[in-house]
Amino acid sequence: MAGYQARLDDKADPGTTVADRKPRRQSNSWDEFFDTLAFWDLTIEVAARAGVYRYEFARRGLPLSMTDALIAAASVVHQAILVTDNPKDYPMDDVRLLSLRQPEPPVDRG
């Protein structure tokens, strides 16, 4: 769109356009972190397993969120260890969990 210009805000220098402004970044550490992770598609196999989890646990009176069911199913399908701060959200027997919650060490009352 040649010739199209938009003002950024009232504090922008006169004549500054959106195209002139560079995005502000303090650090790209999050980008670097996410670049190290594997991302998996939600396949039919993952969706079906998540549906089974939701159905089975709802019948037991333990409803699961769709998000948790999909995450658990993807971890099982891809034979991954699920790292979580909320292990109670993943009650499935076939999900391998690594909990970030450490039990507190016993207090020595000696």
Backbone as JSON, one array per atom type, in Angstrom:
{
  "sequence": "MAGYQARLDDKADPGTTVADRKPRRQSNSWDEFFDTLAFWDLTIEVAARAGVYRYEFARRGLPLSMTDALIAAASVVHQAILVTDNPKDYPMDDVRLLSLRQPEPPVDRG",
  "N": [[0.84, -1.17, 0.0], [1.34, 1.61, -1.1], [2.18, 4.81, 0.02], [0.43, 4.78, 2.17], [-0.01, 5.79, 5.46], [0.11, 5.6, 8.96], [-0.58, 7.06, 12.07], [1.23, 6.56, 15.08], [0.82, 7.21, 17.84], [-0.21, 9.95, 19.96], [2.14, 10.88, 21.04], [4.14, 10.36, 19.3], [6.87, 11.24, 17.15], [6.52, 13.93, 14.86], [5.56, 12.93, 11.63], [6.32, 10.29, 11.93], [5.76, 6.96, 11.09], [3.95, 3.82, 11.12], [5.46, 1.97, 9.72], [8.0, 3.01, 10.06], [8.66, 2.57, 12.67], [10.44, 0.51, 14.88], [9.98, -2.65, 16.42], [9.82, -2.75, 19.97], [12.06, -4.43, 22.01], [13.09, -6.04, 24.83], [14.46, -8.31, 25.37], [15.36, -11.32, 23.7], [15.02, -13.72, 24.89], [12.78, -15.33, 25.47], [11.94, -16.08, 22.91], [14.17, -17.57, 22.14], [14.0, -19.62, 24.02], [11.5, -20.86, 23.34], [12.16, -21.73, 20.81], [13.66, -23.97, 21.31], [11.92, -25.96, 21.96], [9.83, -28.78, 21.18], [7.1, -28.99, 18.96], [3.95, -30.38, 18.47], [1.54, -31.57, 16.16], [-2.02, -31.61, 16.59], [-3.34, -34.48, 16.18], [-5.72, -36.82, 14.7], [-5.53, -39.14, 16.21], [-4.57, -38.14, 18.68], [-6.71, -36.44, 19.35], [-8.83, -38.29, 19.56], [-7.96, -39.89, 21.7], [-7.93, -37.97, 23.72], [-10.65, -37.41, 23.84], [-11.6, -39.87, 24.81], [-10.37, -39.88, 27.34], [-11.73, -37.67, 28.53], [-14.37, -38.59, 28.52], [-14.23, -41.01, 30.04], [-13.28, -40.07, 32.56], [-15.21, -38.21, 33.25], [-17.37, -39.87, 33.69], [-16.56, -40.97, 36.05], [-16.91, -38.91, 37.73], [-15.0, -36.97, 37.65], [-14.42, -34.41, 36.0], [-12.52, -33.39, 33.14], [-10.64, -30.74, 31.73], [-10.77, -29.7, 28.31], [-8.35, -28.81, 27.33], [-6.42, -29.9, 29.14], [-6.9, -32.61, 28.69], [-6.17, -32.87, 25.97], [-3.44, -32.16, 26.1], [-2.45, -34.2, 27.75], [-3.08, -36.44, 26.15], [-1.53, -35.93, 23.86], [1.01, -36.14, 24.97], [1.11, -38.85, 25.61], [0.73, -40.12, 23.1], [3.01, -39.25, 21.78], [4.93, -40.34, 23.32], [6.07, -38.89, 25.44], [7.33, -37.2, 28.36], [5.31, -35.55, 30.59], [5.69, -32.45, 31.89], [4.75, -30.71, 34.68], [3.17, -28.32, 36.86], [0.93, -28.91, 38.09], [0.07, -31.74, 38.9], [-2.26, -33.03, 39.65], [-4.11, -32.47, 37.73], [-3.82, -34.35, 35.81], [-4.82, -37.24, 35.96], [-4.58, -39.67, 34.64], [-3.58, -43.04, 34.11], [-1.74, -43.79, 32.16], [-0.18, -41.63, 31.54], [2.96, -40.21, 31.69], [4.41, -38.44, 34.21], [6.22, -35.56, 35.32], [6.56, -33.88, 38.08], [6.65, -30.5, 39.07], [6.32, -29.68, 41.57], [7.79, -29.98, 44.56], [8.03, -32.07, 47.38], [8.02, -30.68, 50.62], [10.96, -30.55, 52.62], [11.38, -32.56, 55.59], [10.93, -31.03, 58.75], [13.39, -30.53, 61.21], [12.9, -30.94, 64.46], [14.41, -31.29, 66.68]],
  "CA": [[0.0, 0.0, 0.0], [2.22, 2.76, -1.2], [1.62, 6.07, 0.45], [-0.41, 4.66, 3.36], [0.71, 6.07, 6.68], [-0.73, 5.65, 10.15], [0.08, 7.64, 13.25], [1.38, 5.6, 16.16], [0.11, 7.77, 18.98], [-0.04, 11.4, 20.04], [3.49, 11.22, 21.49], [5.1, 10.04, 18.25], [7.46, 12.38, 16.46], [5.78, 14.26, 13.63], [6.02, 12.23, 10.44], [6.63, 8.9, 12.22], [4.73, 6.04, 10.63], [4.07, 2.46, 11.65], [6.55, 1.31, 9.01], [9.27, 3.54, 10.55], [8.91, 2.18, 14.05], [10.96, -0.83, 15.11], [9.38, -3.19, 17.64], [10.66, -2.67, 21.17], [12.36, -5.73, 22.6], [14.09, -5.99, 25.88], [15.26, -9.52, 25.29], [14.76, -12.36, 22.89], [15.21, -14.97, 25.61], [11.6, -16.18, 25.31], [12.01, -16.67, 21.56], [15.2, -18.59, 22.16], [13.47, -20.74, 24.79], [10.49, -21.57, 22.57], [12.82, -22.37, 19.67], [14.24, -25.25, 21.74], [10.85, -26.91, 22.25], [9.17, -29.5, 20.08], [5.68, -28.73, 18.84], [3.31, -31.48, 17.77], [0.19, -31.34, 15.66], [-3.09, -32.35, 17.24], [-3.81, -35.42, 15.17], [-6.95, -37.57, 15.02], [-5.19, -40.06, 17.3], [-4.52, -37.34, 19.91], [-8.08, -35.98, 19.65], [-9.62, -39.44, 20.0], [-7.51, -40.27, 23.05], [-8.41, -36.91, 24.63], [-12.09, -37.65, 24.01], [-11.77, -41.03, 25.7], [-10.05, -39.41, 28.69], [-12.81, -36.82, 29.05], [-15.55, -39.44, 28.74], [-14.0, -41.92, 31.16], [-13.16, -39.39, 33.84], [-16.52, -37.6, 33.55], [-18.2, -40.94, 34.27], [-16.09, -41.18, 37.44], [-17.16, -37.69, 38.49], [-13.78, -36.16, 37.6], [-14.36, -33.79, 34.67], [-11.23, -32.87, 32.69], [-10.74, -29.69, 30.71], [-10.34, -30.14, 26.99], [-6.92, -28.49, 27.22], [-5.64, -30.9, 29.87], [-7.05, -33.9, 28.0], [-5.36, -32.83, 24.76], [-2.03, -32.17, 26.48], [-2.15, -35.56, 28.21], [-3.13, -37.35, 25.0], [-0.35, -35.69, 23.01], [2.2, -36.67, 25.64], [1.08, -40.31, 25.49], [0.93, -40.48, 21.69], [4.4, -38.97, 21.4], [5.78, -40.99, 24.33], [6.8, -37.82, 26.12], [7.07, -36.97, 29.78], [4.59, -34.29, 30.78], [6.22, -31.68, 33.02], [3.64, -29.87, 35.11], [3.1, -27.81, 38.22], [-0.38, -29.36, 38.58], [-0.09, -33.16, 38.57], [-3.64, -33.46, 39.91], [-4.88, -32.27, 36.5], [-3.53, -35.46, 34.89], [-4.98, -38.47, 36.74], [-4.53, -40.84, 33.78], [-2.52, -43.99, 34.46], [-0.76, -43.97, 31.09], [0.57, -40.38, 31.35], [4.19, -40.14, 32.49], [4.48, -37.09, 34.75], [7.31, -35.04, 36.12], [5.94, -32.78, 38.83], [7.53, -29.43, 39.51], [6.07, -29.48, 43.0], [8.64, -30.83, 45.39], [7.58, -32.11, 48.78], [8.89, -29.9, 51.51], [11.77, -31.44, 53.48], [10.91, -32.6, 56.98], [11.53, -30.06, 59.67], [14.04, -31.15, 62.36], [12.45, -30.2, 65.64], [15.34, -31.78, 67.67]],
  "C": [[0.88, 1.23, 0.0], [1.49, 4.01, -0.76], [0.73, 5.98, 1.68], [0.44, 4.91, 4.59], [-0.28, 6.12, 7.83], [0.07, 6.23, 11.29], [0.14, 6.59, 14.34], [0.6, 6.03, 17.39], [0.39, 9.26, 19.02], [1.38, 11.8, 20.42], [4.54, 10.95, 20.41], [5.63, 11.32, 17.63], [6.65, 12.67, 15.21], [6.4, 13.53, 12.44], [6.38, 10.78, 10.67], [5.46, 8.04, 11.77], [4.94, 4.67, 11.27], [5.25, 1.76, 11.01], [7.91, 1.78, 9.51], [9.64, 2.99, 11.91], [9.39, 0.74, 14.13], [10.33, -1.36, 16.39], [10.36, -3.1, 18.81], [10.83, -4.07, 21.74], [13.4, -5.54, 23.67], [15.03, -7.19, 25.77], [14.58, -10.51, 24.36], [14.86, -13.72, 23.56], [14.0, -15.89, 25.5], [11.59, -16.84, 23.94], [13.03, -17.79, 21.52], [14.71, -19.83, 22.91], [12.47, -21.54, 23.95], [11.08, -22.26, 21.34], [13.42, -23.73, 20.03], [13.19, -26.33, 21.96], [10.33, -27.59, 20.99], [7.69, -29.17, 20.12], [5.07, -29.84, 18.01], [1.92, -31.06, 17.31], [-0.8, -32.13, 16.5], [-3.74, -33.23, 16.18], [-5.14, -36.05, 15.59], [-6.7, -38.51, 16.19], [-5.17, -39.33, 18.65], [-5.93, -36.92, 20.31], [-8.95, -37.13, 20.17], [-9.25, -39.86, 21.41], [-7.99, -39.24, 24.07], [-9.91, -37.08, 24.88], [-12.38, -38.81, 24.94], [-11.45, -40.63, 27.14], [-11.21, -38.62, 29.28], [-14.04, -37.66, 29.39], [-15.36, -40.31, 29.98], [-13.96, -41.2, 32.5], [-14.44, -38.65, 34.21], [-17.44, -38.64, 34.17], [-17.8, -41.24, 35.71], [-16.33, -39.95, 38.31], [-15.95, -36.77, 38.55], [-13.69, -35.49, 36.22], [-12.97, -33.22, 34.38], [-11.48, -31.74, 31.7], [-10.27, -30.26, 29.38], [-8.83, -29.93, 26.82], [-6.07, -29.56, 27.91], [-5.72, -32.26, 29.19], [-6.2, -33.95, 26.74], [-3.86, -32.88, 25.06], [-1.62, -33.58, 26.92], [-2.11, -36.53, 27.04], [-1.92, -37.17, 24.1], [0.91, -36.26, 23.66], [2.26, -38.19, 25.54], [1.38, -40.74, 24.06], [2.38, -40.3, 21.28], [5.41, -39.54, 22.39], [6.67, -39.99, 25.05], [6.47, -37.81, 27.61], [6.44, -35.6, 29.92], [5.12, -33.61, 32.04], [5.15, -30.68, 33.41], [3.81, -29.41, 36.56], [1.79, -28.26, 38.88], [-0.61, -30.83, 38.24], [-1.51, -33.67, 38.79], [-4.52, -33.3, 38.67], [-4.72, -33.42, 35.52], [-3.61, -36.79, 35.63], [-4.88, -39.76, 35.92], [-3.35, -41.74, 34.15], [-1.41, -44.07, 33.41], [0.05, -42.71, 30.79], [1.78, -40.41, 32.27], [4.37, -38.67, 32.91], [5.8, -36.81, 35.42], [6.75, -33.8, 36.79], [6.99, -31.76, 39.23], [7.35, -29.13, 40.99], [6.88, -30.48, 43.79], [8.05, -30.88, 46.79], [8.56, -31.34, 49.65], [9.69, -30.88, 52.38], [11.23, -31.42, 54.91], [11.66, -31.6, 57.84], [12.11, -30.81, 60.86], [13.69, -30.33, 63.6], [13.31, -30.55, 66.86], [15.5, -31.01, 68.86]]
}
